Amino acid sequence: MHGEYKVPGGKLVTVDLEVDESAGVLRDVRVAGDFFLEPDDSFTVLSQALNGAPADTDASGLAARIDAALPPGTVLYGLTTEGVGVAVRRALAHATDWTDYDWQLIHEGPQPPALHMALDEVLTTEVAEGRRPPTLRIWEWGAPAVVIGSFQSLRNEVDPEGAKRHGIEVVRRISGGGAMFCEPGNTITYSLSVPDALVQGLSFADSYAYLDDWVLGALGDMGIKAWYQPLNDIATDAGKIAGAAQKRIAGGGGAVLHHVTMAYDIDADKMLEVLRIGREKLSDKGTKSAKKRVDPLRRQTGLPRDAVIERMVESFRARYGLTAGKVTDEEMARAQELARTKFGSPEWTARVP
């Protein structure tokens, strides 16, 4: 069995192993990767510590075995013992890797907010059923919007008078998480619709950082040192620049919808008139002002929005391969129907009043 895991912000770790079915333990474990480790003789410990471990041990338990076995003073560079544990779990779960797939890019013209919500559901369902390859979709906003999470209270998150005054539509997505303030030209939003096998062996929290590791690399190429701030924020020294959300789709082989909204630029005053951002939400973010929580990409990169998107796409293509595609007529018809009957309906938007 073979498993791989790219440690977020670090290096790749690979694990090959077998399972002694009669005893239910790991054997012939071989850890490798492009990480760094000192002293050199600590390397064999990574594998030896895992031989004989019960095959149902979780990633934390596997990491604890390695931690207990490593000589004092061992230093890991680009690697964590938890990362080794995750690679083991992915091997046991027969997880796939990014490069196992032919990725498709969808980047079409501006769409209404409700249609974007519907496209996410339709395209990810198609991936789950095996009728569509794994897909990276770049959004273009046809109108300003506030997108609230599946479980948020509408009245607690949005000031209806502020939204009306600024002509901002409110829509609810199928994933959890917090409200996002989006304006055409000021926002970069993308979705990943991926087979469930790609995140097998990862905890829910680990899957967030794993699915966005490529964009951290793209930001780094643009001179931005960014990192994942659990559970679902992409942050820099200057502040938060993006938030992510996920939804698991059942049916077929299963799929994961992972979408991210990034602040290219932002009208912070308008945002505060539309969103009800309470002090309690900000209390664990280390800031008193919502304005200071978000630092736009325009200022950090000095690049036009289109150039930022182009560099992100090229970074993804260089890593995993990417061919141009489109929403099929059948997919669009289904999405338009969903936008009309579900995502554009008051019943769905106010399902949590």
C-alpha positions in Angstrom: 0.0 0.0 0.0 1.2 3.5 -0.9 0.2 6.8 0.6 1.4 10.4 0.0 0.8 13.6 1.9 2.1 17.1 1.2 2.6 18.7 4.6 0.9 22.2 4.3 3.7 24.7 4.0 6.2 21.9 4.1 7.4 18.9 2.1 6.1 15.6 0.6 6.1 12.5 2.7 5.5 9.1 1.2 4.8 5.8 3.0 4.8 2.2 1.6 3.6 -0.5 3.9 1.8 -3.8 4.3 -0.7 -5.0 6.8 -0.4 -8.3 8.7 -4.0 -9.3 8.4 -3.8 -12.0 11.0 -2.4 -9.7 13.7 -4.0 -6.5 12.4 -0.7 -4.6 12.5 1.5 -2.6 10.2 4.6 -4.2 8.8 7.4 -3.4 6.3 6.7 0.3 6.8 9.0 2.5 4.6 8.9 6.3 5.0 10.5 8.6 2.4 10.2 12.1 1.0 11.8 15.4 0.1 11.9 16.6 3.7 15.0 17.3 5.8 15.9 15.5 9.0 18.8 15.8 11.5 20.6 13.8 12.7 20.7 11.5 9.7 20.4 8.3 11.8 16.9 9.4 13.0 15.6 8.6 9.6 15.3 4.9 10.2 13.3 5.6 13.3 10.4 7.0 11.3 9.8 3.6 9.8 10.8 1.4 12.7 8.5 3.1 15.1 5.5 2.3 13.0 6.2 -1.4 12.5 3.8 -3.4 14.7 1.4 -0.5 15.2 -2.3 -1.6 15.1 -3.6 -0.9 11.7 -6.6 1.1 13.1 -4.3 3.6 14.9 -5.3 7.2 14.0 -2.8 9.7 12.7 -2.2 11.3 16.1 -1.5 7.9 17.7 1.0 7.1 14.9 2.7 10.4 15.5 2.9 9.7 19.2 4.7 6.4 18.5 7.3 8.3 16.3 7.7 11.1 18.9 8.4 8.6 21.6 11.0 6.8 19.5 12.9 9.8 18.0 16.3 10.5 19.7 16.4 13.7 21.8 17.4 16.7 19.8 15.9 15.4 16.5 14.9 18.3 14.2 12.4 17.9 11.4 12.4 20.3 8.5 9.3 20.4 6.2 7.9 17.4 8.0 5.8 16.7 11.1 5.3 13.3 12.7 1.5 14.0 12.4 2.2 14.3 8.6 3.8 10.8 8.6 0.7 9.5 10.4 -1.6 11.1 7.8 0.4 9.5 5.0 0.0 6.1 6.7 -3.8 6.6 7.0 -4.0 7.6 3.3 -2.1 4.4 2.3 -4.5 2.3 4.3 -7.5 4.1 2.8 -6.2 3.7 -0.7 -6.3 7.4 -1.2 -5.6 8.9 -4.6 -3.2 11.7 -5.4 -3.7 15.0 -7.4 -1.7 13.7 -10.4 -3.9 10.6 -10.7 -6.6 12.8 -12.4 -7.1 14.8 -15.5 -8.1 18.2 -14.1 -10.5 20.5 -15.9 -10.7 24.3 -15.7 -14.0 26.2 -16.0 -13.7 29.9 -16.2 -16.7 31.5 -17.8 -18.4 34.9 -17.9 -20.2 36.5 -15.0 -23.1 34.6 -13.5 -25.8 35.6 -11.0 -25.0 34.7 -7.4 -27.8 32.1 -7.1 -26.5 30.3 -10.2 -23.0 30.1 -8.8 -24.5 28.3 -5.7 -26.3 25.9 -8.0 -23.3 25.3 -10.2 -21.3 24.2 -7.2 -23.9 21.6 -6.3 -24.4 20.3 -9.8 -20.8 20.1 -10.8 -19.7 18.4 -7.6 -22.6 15.9 -8.0 -21.3 15.1 -11.5 -17.9 14.5 -10.1 -19.3 12.2 -7.5 -21.2 10.2 -10.1 -18.1 9.9 -12.3 -19.6 11.9 -15.2 -17.2 14.8 -14.8 -13.5 15.0 -14.1 -12.2 16.8 -11.0 -12.8 20.5 -11.7 -11.3 23.8 -10.7 -13.9 26.5 -11.4 -13.0 30.2 -11.3 -16.1 32.4 -10.6 -17.0 35.7 -12.1 -19.6 37.6 -10.2 -22.5 39.0 -12.2 -23.7 41.1 -9.2 -22.6 42.0 -5.7 -23.7 39.5 -3.0 -23.4 38.3 0.5 -23.1 34.5 0.7 -24.1 33.1 4.0 -23.2 29.6 5.3 -25.7 26.8 5.3 -26.3 26.9 9.0 -26.1 30.7 9.7 -29.1 32.8 10.8 -30.0 35.3 8.1 -31.1 38.0 10.5 -28.0 37.6 12.6 -25.6 37.9 9.7 -27.1 40.5 7.3 -28.5 44.0 7.8 -31.4 43.9 5.3 -31.6 47.7 5.0 -27.8 47.9 4.3 -28.1 45.2 1.7 -31.0 46.9 0.0 -29.4 50.3 0.0 -26.3 48.9 -1.7 -28.2 46.6 -4.1 -26.6 43.5 -2.7 -28.2 40.1 -3.1 -28.2 37.6 -0.3 -27.8 33.9 -1.1 -27.2 30.8 1.0 -24.7 28.2 -0.1 -24.7 24.4 0.7 -21.5 24.5 2.8 -21.1 25.7 6.3 -18.9 28.5 7.5 -19.3 32.2 7.7 -20.7 35.0 5.6 -18.7 36.3 2.6 -19.0 39.8 1.1 -18.4 39.6 -2.6 -18.3 42.3 -5.3 -17.4 42.0 -9.0 -13.9 43.0 -9.6 -13.0 43.0 -5.9 -13.4 39.3 -5.2 -11.6 36.1 -6.4 -13.7 33.0 -5.8 -12.9 29.4 -6.9 -14.3 26.0 -6.3 -12.7 22.6 -6.4 -15.0 19.7 -7.1 -12.9 16.6 -6.2 -13.5 12.8 -5.8 -13.8 11.7 -2.2 -10.8 9.4 -2.8 -8.5 12.5 -3.0 -9.0 13.3 0.7 -9.3 9.8 2.0 -7.2 9.3 5.2 -7.4 13.1 6.0 -9.4 14.5 8.9 -12.0 17.1 8.0 -9.6 19.8 9.3 -6.6 18.5 7.4 -8.5 18.4 4.2 -8.9 22.1 4.2 -5.2 22.8 4.2 -4.5 19.9 1.8 -6.9 21.2 -0.8 -5.5 24.7 -0.7 -1.8 24.0 -0.5 -1.5 24.8 -4.2 -2.8 28.3 -3.7 -0.4 29.0 -0.9 2.4 28.1 -3.4 0.8 30.4 -6.0 0.7 33.2 -3.5 4.3 32.6 -2.5 5.3 33.0 -6.1 3.6 36.4 -6.1 5.7 37.4 -3.0 3.0 36.7 -0.4 3.9 34.5 2.6 0.6 32.9 3.4 -0.4 30.1 5.6 -3.5 28.2 6.6 -5.1 29.3 9.9 -7.4 26.6 11.1 -10.1 25.8 10.5 -10.7 27.6 7.2 -8.8 30.9 6.8 -5.8 31.8 4.6 -3.8 34.4 6.4 -0.7 36.6 6.1 1.2 38.9 8.4 -1.0 41.7 7.1 -4.2 39.9 7.9 -6.7 37.4 6.5 -7.0 37.2 2.8 -9.4 34.3 2.2 -11.9 32.0 3.8 -12.8 28.4 2.7 -15.8 26.1 3.1 -16.6 22.5 2.3 -19.5 20.2 1.6 -19.4 16.4 1.2 -21.6 15.1 -1.6 -23.0 11.6 -1.4 -23.8 9.3 -4.3 -21.6 7.4 -6.7 -18.1 7.4 -5.3 -18.7 10.6 -3.3 -17.1 14.0 -3.8 -16.0 17.1 -1.9 -16.9 20.7 -2.8 -14.2 23.0 -1.5 -14.7 26.7 -2.3 -12.7 29.8 -1.4 -13.4 33.5 -1.5 -10.4 35.8 -1.6 -10.4 39.5 -1.1 -8.7 41.1 -4.0 -9.9 44.5 -2.9 -12.7 45.4 -0.5 -15.0 48.3 0.4 -14.7 47.8 4.1 -17.2 50.6 5.0 -19.8 49.1 2.7 -19.1 45.6 4.1 -19.7 46.8 7.7 -23.0 48.4 6.6 -24.2 45.1 5.1 -22.8 42.4 7.5 -23.6 42.2 11.2 -20.1 41.4 12.4 -20.3 41.1 16.1 -17.6 41.6 18.7 -18.0 37.9 19.8 -17.0 36.7 16.3 -13.9 39.0 16.4 -12.9 38.2 19.9 -10.8 35.1 19.0 -9.2 36.8 15.9 -6.9 39.1 17.9 -8.5 42.3 16.5 -11.1 44.8 17.4 -11.9 45.9 13.9 -13.4 43.9 11.0 -11.6 46.2 8.6 -8.2 45.0 10.0 -9.1 41.4 9.6 -9.0 41.5 5.8 -6.0 42.6 3.8 -6.7 42.7 0.1 -4.6 41.0 -2.5 -4.4 44.1 -4.7 -2.3 45.9 -2.1 -0.1 42.9 -1.3 0.6 41.8 -4.9 0.4 45.1 -6.8 -1.1 43.1 -9.7 -4.3 43.4 -11.6 -7.0 41.0 -10.5 -6.8 39.1 -13.9 -3.1 38.7 -13.4 -3.5 37.2 -9.9 -6.1 34.7 -11.3 -3.8 33.8 -14.2 -0.9 33.2 -11.9 -3.0 31.0 -9.7 -4.3 28.9 -12.6 -0.8 28.5 -14.0 0.5 27.4 -10.6 -2.2 24.7 -10.5 -1.5 23.7 -14.0 2.3 23.3 -13.3 1.6 21.1 -10.3 -1.2 18.9 -11.5 -2.0 19.5 -15.1 -5.1 21.4 -16.2 -7.1 21.5 -19.5 -9.8 24.1 -20.4 -13.4 22.9 -20.2 -16.9 24.3 -19.9 -20.2 23.7 -18.2 -22.2 21.4 -20.4 -25.6 22.4 -21.7 -27.2 19.7 -19.5 -25.3 20.8 -16.4 -26.3 24.4 -17.0 -29.9 23.5 -17.4 -29.9 21.7 -14.1 -28.1 24.5 -12.4 -30.6 27.1 -13.7 -33.5 25.0 -12.5 -31.8 24.7 -9.0 -31.1 28.5 -9.0 -34.8 29.1 -9.6 -36.4 26.5 -7.3 -33.8 26.4 -4.5 -31.0 29.0 -4.3 -33.1 31.9 -5.5 -36.0 31.1 -3.2 -36.8 32.9 0.0 -37.5 29.5 1.7 -33.9 28.4 1.2 -32.3 31.8 1.9 -34.2 32.2 5.1 -34.2 28.5 6.1 -32.5 29.7 9.3 -34.3 33.0 9.8 
